[in-house]
């Protein structure tokens, strides 16, 4: 991973980042701005961003179409995409779920919300918000009767990162179960190993050895529960 991480955004999001551009560089990532969804797609081969942020209904190419195309490209599908949605209407959430985006942010947006999401997904959360640790016990396995218990250290609406020295292979599917802290909400879904952080040769030195999982079968109730939990517990209010 390069020293300076790249975040590709569409121009409509620029006002939220504008005053924090210098701070973003200090945090270890730079912003690349394109006009719309179509321009973002054309820029991928040149920019090779570490993260893309755009609106679900972006001009030129909607965010869900962008994700679908991205997931078909073996060389590009590891790039996480965060989609902005107008409301929590089932129709819009279903589009995001089917597109398999990395995370969802609800409007109205704020500078802090976008910056925090970028830091979290790029693995910069622990340096930025050390007072909000995520320690979540999860049960997972790729076959009945072969369950393991692990610790989730990074949770978003699109997936989680599990600390383990014995990660499963990339693209391996597994069954995942956990309970959101402080709630009785039990989540059970299918997931896929999106990437592995090897102990000897880590992709992201800000994270422990382990594997990043992408949720594959969350229903709308589970998705909303996770989104609300993250908004309440993982993002500090703007001060």
C-alpha positions in Angstrom: 0.0 0.0 0.0 1.4 3.4 -0.9 2.5 5.9 1.8 -0.3 8.4 0.7 -3.6 6.7 0.4 -5.9 8.0 -2.4 -9.6 8.8 -1.9 -11.5 9.4 -5.1 -14.7 11.5 -4.7 -17.2 13.1 -7.0 -17.3 16.9 -7.1 -20.6 17.2 -5.2 -18.8 15.9 -2.1 -15.9 18.3 -2.3 -17.4 21.1 -0.1 -17.5 18.7 2.8 -13.8 18.0 2.5 -12.5 21.4 1.3 -11.5 22.8 4.6 -9.9 19.5 5.7 -7.6 18.9 2.7 -4.4 19.7 4.6 -5.6 17.6 7.6 -6.4 14.7 5.3 -2.8 14.7 4.0 -1.6 14.7 7.6 -3.8 11.7 8.3 -2.2 9.9 5.4 -4.6 10.3 2.4 -5.1 12.6 -0.4 -8.3 13.6 -2.3 -8.8 13.1 -6.1 -11.9 14.9 -7.5 -13.8 13.9 -10.6 -17.0 15.4 -12.1 -19.4 12.5 -11.8 -19.8 8.7 -11.7 -18.8 8.2 -15.3 -15.7 10.2 -14.8 -14.9 8.2 -11.6 -15.1 5.0 -13.6 -12.7 6.3 -16.3 -10.3 7.5 -13.7 -9.9 4.1 -12.0 -7.2 2.7 -14.3 -5.1 5.9 -13.9 -5.8 6.8 -10.2 -5.9 3.3 -8.6 -7.6 4.8 -5.5 -7.8 3.1 -2.1 -11.3 4.3 -1.6 -14.2 5.7 -3.7 -17.0 7.9 -2.3 -20.0 8.9 -4.4 -23.8 9.3 -4.4 -26.1 6.4 -5.0 -27.7 8.5 -7.7 -24.5 10.2 -9.0 -24.8 11.8 -12.4 -23.2 10.0 -15.3 -23.2 6.6 -13.6 -25.2 5.8 -10.5 -23.3 4.5 -7.5 -24.9 1.0 -7.6 -24.0 0.6 -11.3 -20.4 1.7 -10.5 -20.2 -1.0 -7.8 -21.6 -3.7 -10.0 -19.0 -2.9 -12.7 -16.2 -2.7 -10.1 -17.1 -6.1 -8.7 -16.8 -7.7 -12.1 -13.2 -6.6 -12.5 -10.7 -8.8 -10.7 -8.0 -6.1 -10.6 -10.4 -3.5 -9.2 -13.0 -5.2 -7.0 -10.8 -4.9 -3.9 -11.4 -1.1 -3.9 -14.1 -0.2 -1.3 -16.9 2.1 -2.4 -19.0 4.2 0.1 -22.4 5.3 -1.2 -24.4 8.3 0.0 -28.2 7.8 0.1 -31.0 10.3 0.5 -33.1 8.3 3.0 -33.5 5.0 4.7 -36.2 3.9 2.2 -36.1 0.1 1.5 -35.8 0.8 -2.2 -32.6 2.7 -1.9 -31.1 0.4 0.7 -31.9 -2.6 -1.5 -30.0 -1.0 -4.3 -27.0 -0.6 -2.0 -27.2 -4.1 -0.7 -27.4 -5.6 -4.2 -24.4 -3.4 -5.3 -22.3 -4.8 -2.4 -20.8 -1.4 -1.5 -18.4 -1.2 1.5 -20.5 1.2 3.5 -23.6 3.5 3.4 -23.9 7.1 4.7 -27.3 8.7 5.1 -28.0 12.3 4.2 -27.9 15.0 5.5 -24.1 14.6 5.3 -21.5 16.5 7.3 -17.7 17.0 7.0 -17.1 15.0 10.1 -19.2 12.1 8.9 -17.4 11.8 5.6 -13.9 12.2 7.1 -14.6 9.7 9.8 -15.8 7.1 7.3 -12.7 7.6 5.1 -10.4 7.2 8.1 -12.3 4.1 9.3 -12.2 2.3 6.0 -8.6 3.2 5.3 -7.6 1.7 8.6 -6.8 5.1 10.3 -9.6 4.9 12.9 -7.4 3.8 15.8 -5.0 6.7 15.5 -7.9 9.2 15.0 -10.4 7.9 17.5 -8.5 5.8 20.1 -11.2 6.4 22.7 -13.8 4.5 20.7 -12.4 0.9 20.6 -14.3 -1.8 18.8 -14.1 -5.2 20.4 -16.8 -7.5 19.2 -16.9 -11.3 19.6 -18.0 -13.1 16.5 -18.6 -16.7 15.5 -17.7 -17.8 12.0 -17.0 -20.9 10.0 -17.0 -22.1 6.4 -18.7 -25.4 7.2 -21.3 -26.8 9.7 -19.6 -27.9 12.9 -16.4 -26.0 12.1 -17.1 -22.8 14.0 -14.4 -20.4 15.3 -14.7 -17.5 17.6 -12.8 -14.3 16.8 -12.6 -10.6 17.6 -13.9 -8.0 15.3 -11.9 -4.8 15.5 -13.4 -2.9 12.6 -17.1 -2.8 11.7 -19.0 -1.0 9.0 -22.4 -1.6 7.3 -20.6 -3.4 4.5 -18.5 -5.8 6.5 -16.0 -6.2 9.3 -12.3 -7.0 10.0 -11.6 -10.0 12.2 -8.2 -10.4 14.0 -6.8 -13.8 13.4 -3.4 -15.4 12.6 -5.2 -18.1 10.6 -7.3 -16.2 8.0 -9.4 -18.0 5.4 -8.5 -17.6 1.7 -9.7 -14.6 -0.2 -13.1 -15.1 -1.7 -13.9 -17.9 0.8 -17.5 -17.8 1.8 -18.5 -18.3 5.5 -21.4 -18.0 7.9 -21.0 -15.2 10.4 -22.9 -14.5 13.7 -22.6 -11.7 16.3 -24.6 -9.5 18.6 -24.2 -5.7 18.5 -22.8 -4.5 21.8 -25.3 -3.0 24.2 -28.2 -4.4 22.2 -30.0 -7.7 21.8 -29.8 -7.5 18.0 -28.5 -10.9 16.8 -26.9 -10.7 13.3 -26.5 -13.9 11.2 -25.4 -13.7 7.6 -23.2 -15.0 4.9 -19.9 -13.2 4.3 -17.0 -13.4 1.9 -13.3 -12.9 2.7 -12.5 -9.7 0.8 -8.8 -9.3 1.8 -6.2 -10.7 4.2 -3.7 -8.7 6.3 -0.8 -11.1 6.7 1.3 -10.9 9.9 4.6 -11.1 8.1 3.7 -8.9 5.1 0.7 -6.7 6.2 -1.2 -4.8 3.6 -2.4 -2.3 6.3 0.1 -1.8 9.1 -2.6 0.0 11.1 -4.5 -3.2 11.5 -3.5 -6.5 13.2 -3.2 -9.8 11.3 -6.5 -10.9 10.1 -9.1 -10.8 7.4 -11.6 -8.3 6.0 -15.1 -9.7 5.5 -17.8 -8.4 3.2 -21.4 -9.0 4.2 -23.4 -10.9 1.5 -26.8 -11.5 2.9 -27.9 -8.9 5.4 -31.6 -8.1 5.4 -32.8 -4.6 5.7 -33.6 -4.8 9.4 -30.0 -6.0 10.1 -28.5 -3.4 7.9 -30.4 -0.6 9.6 -29.4 -1.9 13.0 -25.7 -1.9 12.1 -25.9 1.6 10.5 -27.6 3.1 13.5 -25.1 1.4 15.9 -22.1 2.8 13.9 -23.7 6.3 13.8 -24.3 6.2 17.5 -21.1 4.6 18.8 -18.3 4.8 16.2 -18.6 8.4 15.0 -17.8 11.1 17.6 -19.9 14.3 17.3 -18.3 17.2 15.6 -16.8 19.6 18.0 
